[in-house]
Amino acid sequence: VKNKICKALDLQGLIDDDLGMELLVNNKIIKLDIPIKLVYQQIWKRRNQGNPGSPIPNSANEETISPMVVVYRLQGLDGEATEEIIENLTDDTGQQRDPEEEYKIASVMSECGGLEATIRAIERIADFDGEKELATLALKLLFHCLKLKANRRHLVTVGAVGVLLDKLKLAFPRESQAEIAESLLLTIELIVQEANILNKKDS
């Protein structure tokens, strides 16, 4: 959310600065690493349903709740903040969904060529420092797609591991690209694990 605001306002210098801008929901300062879903469920939705302390079932009528309003401001511009700071939120739904169900919409990626397009986008990156945002978003998309078995197996068949290994060799030696290298390793690991499963079935 913060990065989207920075881009819309042409505040490029604040994109990598997580201390320069504050986001507030319901007059509470929200830490930037808290998932938007939890902020909506536990800060915005409960307040707007008039019972901030009670659990909210997934079946609650979304049509009666107005869109979440996020207020942004530069940190320290109006002096020291006095609002409550929300450091973290716990997912209290009490249920763990099957990834195959939760991420099923990502199945379209193996049907429309989206996985190949994502791999090609990563393959074309020659400098991860210069295209860090593209690499981060592409790897994040790929990681979520890999929650589905069909997508993992599709990436095995299109030779994605070779491309990702080449990019890992590019990123690994540079300290500034440590996060990129870690994401590449995790992605490669998931695809290789699926390839091993397929090999065992064939043998």
JOBELSUL-V464110 format. One record per residue. N is the residue number from 1. RES is the residue in one letter. PHI is phi in whole degrees, 0 to 359 (NA if undefined). PSI is psi as a letter, one per 30 degrees, with the letter a starting at -180 (999 if undefined). Layout:
n=<N & N>
res=<RES & RES>
phi=<PHI & PHI>
psi=<PSI & PSI>
This chain:
n=<1 & 2 & 3 & 4 & 5 & 6 & 7 & 8 & 9 & 10 & 11 & 12 & 13 & 14 & 15 & 16 & 17 & 18 & 19 & 20 & 21 & 22 & 23 & 24 & 25 & 26 & 27 & 28 & 29 & 30 & 31 & 32 & 33 & 34 & 35 & 36 & 37 & 38 & 39 & 40 & 41 & 42 & 43 & 44 & 45 & 46 & 47 & 48 & 49 & 50 & 51 & 52 & 53 & 54 & 55 & 56 & 57 & 58 & 59 & 60 & 61 & 62 & 63 & 64 & 65 & 66 & 67 & 68 & 69 & 70 & 71 & 72 & 73 & 74 & 75 & 76 & 77 & 78 & 79 & 80 & 81 & 82 & 83 & 84 & 85 & 86 & 87 & 88 & 89 & 90 & 91 & 92 & 93 & 94 & 95 & 96 & 97 & 98 & 99 & 100 & 101 & 102 & 103 & 104 & 105 & 106 & 107 & 108 & 109 & 110 & 111 & 112 & 113 & 114 & 115 & 116 & 117 & 118 & 119 & 120 & 121 & 122 & 123 & 124 & 125 & 126 & 127 & 128 & 129 & 130 & 131 & 132 & 133 & 134 & 135 & 136 & 137 & 138 & 139 & 140 & 141 & 142 & 143 & 144 & 145 & 146 & 147 & 148 & 149 & 150 & 151 & 152 & 153 & 154 & 155 & 156 & 157 & 158 & 159 & 160 & 161 & 162 & 163 & 164 & 165 & 166 & 167 & 168 & 169 & 170 & 171 & 172 & 173 & 174 & 175 & 176 & 177 & 178 & 179 & 180 & 181 & 182 & 183 & 184 & 185 & 186 & 187 & 188 & 189 & 190 & 191 & 192 & 193 & 194 & 195 & 196 & 197 & 198 & 199 & 200 & 201 & 202 & 203>
res=<V & K & N & K & I & C & K & A & L & D & L & Q & G & L & I & D & D & D & L & G & M & E & L & L & V & N & N & K & I & I & K & L & D & I & P & I & K & L & V & Y & Q & Q & I & W & K & R & R & N & Q & G & N & P & G & S & P & I & P & N & S & A & N & E & E & T & I & S & P & M & V & V & V & Y & R & L & Q & G & L & D & G & E & A & T & E & E & I & I & E & N & L & T & D & D & T & G & Q & Q & R & D & P & E & E & E & Y & K & I & A & S & V & M & S & E & C & G & G & L & E & A & T & I & R & A & I & E & R & I & A & D & F & D & G & E & K & E & L & A & T & L & A & L & K & L & L & F & H & C & L & K & L & K & A & N & R & R & H & L & V & T & V & G & A & V & G & V & L & L & D & K & L & K & L & A & F & P & R & E & S & Q & A & E & I & A & E & S & L & L & L & T & I & E & L & I & V & Q & E & A & N & I & L & N & K & K & D & S>
phi=<NA & 299 & 295 & 296 & 297 & 300 & 293 & 296 & 262 & 58 & 254 & 300 & 293 & 264 & 299 & 266 & 251 & 278 & 253 & 278 & 229 & 249 & 244 & 237 & 230 & 52 & 62 & 236 & 281 & 256 & 298 & 290 & 269 & 279 & 302 & 302 & 302 & 289 & 297 & 297 & 293 & 260 & 254 & 277 & 294 & 295 & 297 & 282 & 263 & 81 & 217 & 295 & 258 & 258 & 296 & 248 & 292 & 297 & 276 & 303 & 288 & 291 & 293 & 272 & 252 & 288 & 302 & 294 & 261 & 247 & 260 & 245 & 202 & 286 & 295 & 81 & 295 & 254 & 93 & 289 & 293 & 247 & 286 & 295 & 257 & 267 & 281 & 200 & 226 & 255 & 291 & 254 & 292 & 75 & 228 & 254 & 278 & 295 & 305 & 296 & 273 & 295 & 251 & 299 & 297 & 287 & 297 & 296 & 295 & 275 & 263 & 251 & 87 & 294 & 294 & 297 & 296 & 293 & 297 & 296 & 298 & 292 & 298 & 282 & 287 & 261 & 219 & 291 & 292 & 283 & 234 & 298 & 295 & 300 & 297 & 297 & 291 & 295 & 290 & 294 & 299 & 298 & 299 & 291 & 298 & 287 & 293 & 259 & 301 & 299 & 289 & 299 & 292 & 295 & 291 & 297 & 288 & 266 & 73 & 295 & 300 & 300 & 297 & 293 & 295 & 299 & 288 & 295 & 296 & 286 & 273 & 301 & 289 & 259 & 296 & 293 & 247 & 299 & 293 & 298 & 299 & 296 & 297 & 297 & 299 & 297 & 294 & 299 & 301 & 296 & 290 & 295 & 301 & 291 & 296 & 295 & 297 & 295 & 294 & 295 & 291 & 281 & 276>
psi=<e & e & e & e & e & e & e & e & g & h & i & e & f & f & e & g & j & g & f & f & k & k & k & k & k & h & g & k & k & k & k & f & g & k & k & e & e & e & e & e & e & f & e & e & e & e & e & f & g & g & i & f & f & l & k & j & l & f & g & k & j & f & f & f & k & l & k & k & k & k & k & l & l & k & k & f & e & g & a & k & k & f & l & k & k & j & e & l & k & k & j & g & f & g & k & j & k & k & e & f & e & e & g & f & f & f & f & f & e & f & f & g & g & e & e & e & e & e & e & e & e & e & e & f & j & f & j & f & e & f & h & e & e & e & e & e & e & e & e & e & e & e & e & e & e & f & f & k & e & e & e & e & e & e & f & e & f & g & h & e & e & e & e & e & e & e & f & e & e & e & e & e & f & k & e & f & g & e & e & e & e & e & e & e & e & e & e & e & e & e & e & e & e & e & e & e & e & e & e & e & e & f & 999>
